[in-house]
Amino acid sequence: MQAKNGDAVSVHYTGKLVNGEQFDSSVGREPLAFTVGAGQMIKGFDAAIPGMAIGDKKTVNIPAADAYGEKDPTAIIDFPKENVPADMKLEAGMQLTLSNQYGQPIPVVVVEVKDDVIILDANHHLAGQELIFDIELVSIN
């Protein structure tokens, strides 16, 4: 039996950047469960599953457009420094969480601290990156 769109599947995976740096893995944890083709996964990962049989392993290279997308320049935000508590010490690389107008959390990274503004990046941390996944199909339900 081969996996197809609409199947509930479980996979083990290891995600790496092109430079070989590992950013995530299910090894040592429960396998990742999702429905193929339901939009629950990044496009390139989802597209790799149809045709796989239980026990099959593959490595896929996923371009940024089929992963977390390219970096969006409109997601670079000038945040007024006056809106930050005076005792909060910010520095480049710090991760923060803002809220949008609906109260939903938005993770951001401090890019630069200037005299009057803080430059924040709200892009996904893997945006703009080609990703490599080692995938093993564990089950089809």
Secondary structure, 3 states (H helix, E strand, C coil): CECCCCCEEEEEEEEEECCCCEEEECCCCCCEEEECCCCCCCHHHHHHCCCCECCCEEEEEECHHHCCCCCCHHHEEEEEHHHCCCCCCCCCCCEEEEECCCCCEEEEEEEEECCCEEEEECCCCCCCCCEEEEEEEEEEC
